[in-house]
Amino acid sequence: MLTASQINFERYFEPVFQPVNFELNSGELLLVTGANGCGKTTLIRVLADILHPTSGQIENQAAGMAYVGHYLGIKDDLSVLENLRFMRDFLGTSNRDCADVIRQVGLSRVAEQQARTLSAGQRKRCALARLLLSETELWLLDEPYSNLDLEGIELVDRILNDHLQSGGACVLATHGAHRPEWPATRDCFLVSGAVA
């Protein structure tokens, strides 16, 4: 589904991380781990085609890709429901009822509130709800557990497991406070490319 061959990214002519190689297949989760500043977010952005690799090749054969990063892409002046309706209609790949998705991610109580009034954890749930409206095979998630309580962490694990069970795949960057453990989980430990 997704193959990376000798992927590297340079900033100010210095490699951010050492070359990365992996092959991700249907039903698999690749965990990207490593120390702060080692390039986890940069790698996810390269895989999402937000940044272009300095060298190496990426082959993406997935039927669509969804990305949730540090910047959640939520419109503050819209309610939770309006945000999700906008994203569903913009993507045009799903007919799912937004109210059902809102219930699934535990935001029914705040569905009509403007996004600017939400807590950090509620905003993260709103962003993650977009995954359920994307109908894409490949998910790229950068620190999806951040700002979430235990119930929110379990929510991420549940929707991830459902996605993988249905044949999807995921690359997930995490600093390691929580990491899902499934048989189809593999590790990609990033090492900073800069020479000390």
C-alpha positions in Angstrom: 0.0 0.0 0.0 2.8 2.4 0.9 6.6 2.0 0.3 9.4 4.3 1.3 12.9 3.7 -0.1 15.8 5.6 1.4 13.6 8.6 2.3 15.5 11.6 3.6 14.7 15.2 4.3 17.2 18.0 4.7 16.8 21.3 6.5 19.5 23.9 6.0 21.5 21.2 4.1 21.5 18.9 7.1 19.5 15.6 7.2 16.6 15.7 9.7 16.7 11.9 10.1 18.7 9.0 8.8 17.3 7.4 5.6 14.0 5.6 6.2 12.9 2.3 4.5 9.6 0.5 5.0 6.8 -1.3 3.2 3.3 -1.0 4.7 0.6 -3.4 3.6 -3.1 -3.7 4.2 -4.1 -4.3 7.8 -0.7 -3.0 9.1 0.2 -0.2 11.5 3.7 1.4 11.4 4.6 3.2 14.6 7.1 6.0 14.2 8.9 6.6 17.5 12.0 8.4 18.6 13.3 11.3 20.8 11.8 14.8 20.6 13.2 16.6 17.5 14.2 13.4 15.7 11.9 14.1 12.7 8.7 12.2 13.4 6.4 15.0 12.3 8.7 15.8 9.4 8.5 12.2 8.2 4.7 12.1 8.5 4.5 15.4 6.5 6.8 13.9 3.8 4.5 10.8 3.6 1.5 13.1 3.3 3.1 15.0 0.4 3.1 18.3 2.4 6.9 18.3 2.3 8.9 16.8 -0.5 11.8 14.4 0.3 15.3 15.6 -0.4 16.1 12.1 -1.6 14.5 8.7 -1.9 11.2 7.5 -3.3 7.7 7.1 -2.0 5.2 4.8 -3.7 1.6 5.2 -2.6 -0.9 2.7 -4.0 -3.6 3.3 -1.4 -7.1 4.3 -2.4 -7.0 7.7 -0.7 -5.1 9.1 2.3 -6.3 10.9 5.4 -3.9 13.0 7.5 -4.4 14.4 11.1 -1.4 16.4 12.4 -0.6 18.9 15.1 -2.7 21.6 13.3 -6.1 20.1 13.5 -7.8 22.0 10.6 -10.9 22.9 12.6 -12.8 26.1 11.7 -13.3 27.9 15.1 -16.4 29.8 14.0 -18.2 26.6 13.0 -19.9 24.1 15.4 -18.7 20.5 15.7 -21.5 19.4 13.5 -20.9 22.1 10.9 -17.2 21.3 10.8 -17.9 17.6 10.1 -20.6 18.4 7.6 -18.2 20.7 5.8 -15.4 18.1 5.7 -17.8 15.3 4.6 -19.1 17.4 1.8 -15.7 18.7 0.8 -14.2 15.2 0.6 -17.3 13.8 -1.1 -16.3 10.2 -0.3 -18.8 9.4 2.4 -22.6 9.4 3.0 -22.3 8.8 6.7 -24.5 10.7 9.0 -22.4 13.3 10.9 -24.6 13.0 14.0 -23.7 9.3 14.2 -20.0 10.0 13.9 -20.3 12.7 16.6 -21.9 10.1 18.9 -19.2 7.6 18.0 -16.4 10.1 19.1 -18.2 11.2 22.2 -19.1 14.8 21.3 -22.9 14.7 21.3 -23.1 17.1 24.3 -21.1 19.8 22.4 -22.2 19.1 18.8 -23.8 22.6 18.4 -21.0 24.5 20.2 -18.5 26.6 18.2 -15.2 24.8 17.9 -13.4 27.7 19.6 -15.2 26.8 22.9 -14.0 23.2 23.0 -11.3 21.8 25.2 -8.0 20.6 23.6 -9.2 17.0 23.9 -12.6 17.8 22.4 -10.9 19.5 19.5 -8.7 16.4 18.9 -11.8 14.2 18.9 -13.4 16.5 16.3 -10.3 16.2 14.1 -10.2 12.4 14.5 -13.9 12.2 13.6 -12.9 13.3 10.1 -11.1 10.0 9.7 -14.5 8.3 10.0 -15.8 10.4 7.1 -12.8 10.0 4.8 -13.4 6.5 3.5 -9.7 6.2 2.7 -7.3 3.2 3.0 -4.3 5.0 4.4 -4.2 7.1 7.6 -1.2 9.3 8.6 -1.5 10.3 12.2 0.9 12.6 14.1 0.5 12.2 17.9 -3.2 11.2 17.8 -3.1 10.5 21.5 -2.0 14.0 22.6 -4.5 16.0 24.7 -6.8 12.9 25.2 -8.0 11.4 28.4 -8.1 7.6 28.9 -11.5 7.3 27.2 -10.2 9.3 24.2 -7.1 7.1 24.0 -9.4 4.0 24.0 -11.4 5.7 21.2 -8.3 6.1 19.1 -7.4 2.5 19.6 -10.9 1.4 18.7 -11.2 3.3 15.5 -7.7 2.3 14.5 -8.4 -1.3 15.1 -11.6 -1.1 13.1 -9.7 0.6 10.3 -7.0 -2.1 10.2 -9.5 -4.9 10.5 -11.3 -3.6 7.4 -8.1 -3.7 5.4 -6.8 -0.1 6.0 -3.3 0.8 7.0 -1.8 3.5 9.2 1.5 5.3 9.9 1.3 6.7 13.4 3.9 9.0 15.0 4.0 8.9 18.8 6.5 10.0 21.5 5.7 6.7 23.3 3.5 7.6 26.2 0.9 5.3 24.7 1.4 2.8 21.9 -1.1 0.4 20.5 0.0 -3.2 20.5 -1.5 -5.4 17.7 0.0 -8.4 15.9 0.3 -6.3 12.7 2.2 -3.4 14.4 5.8 -2.7 13.4 8.2 -0.1 14.6 10.1 2.6 12.8 12.6 4.2 15.3 13.8 7.5 13.9 17.3 8.6 14.6 18.3 12.3 14.0 20.4 12.6 10.8 22.5 15.5 12.1 26.0 14.6 13.1 26.8 15.6 16.8 
